[in-house]
């Protein structure tokens, strides 16, 4: 039961943060959905930092791993929204911007994760 509660709390925090990022960037007229990009990037940074450094170097309880990786990062990152936004961009004829969004997301998120995982 503690594990479910840890995932629930972490996921709730991550989902609220993602919502706030998206809401904040809706005030600006960017052609790329920066709220989703920021949420995914931060989730990858946290995941990389935690799995590549904190969890391997420090004594952390498994429940904390569930709270942070499964809960917080799972709630914060959003592959479904990312794909939906890409789909809408393509549907609206924004081929170049959709490719740019895809490439930026892939490179930045993978790079964010790799920053810390490479240090194992």
Phi, psi and omega in degrees: 000324179297324180295316179297318179296321179296315178295319179299313181293312179299317179296322178296316178297313180298318180294320178294318177299316179300316178300315181294320177299313181297314180298318180299314184282348175293339178289346181249154184258062177277150178276345177249136180290088184292332178299314178292318179300315179295315180299313180294321180295314179296319178299319179292321176299312180297315181298314179295315179299314184289311184282332183268342183229296188299310185290328182274334184260332183247159176276101182241135179296144178303329180293329177292322176300317177297317180299313185280304187285305182285314183283288185300306182293324177294321178285328182283317181278155184209098179286326181293317178294320177304313179292322178298315179296318176299316179301313180297320179297316178294317179299326180272010176079013180269062186296311181299314182294325179291321177294318178299315179299315179300311183294315179299314180300313182297310184293314183293316182291316178295318177297320179297318178293314185292337178309318186257330183289328178295342184273012181289000000 
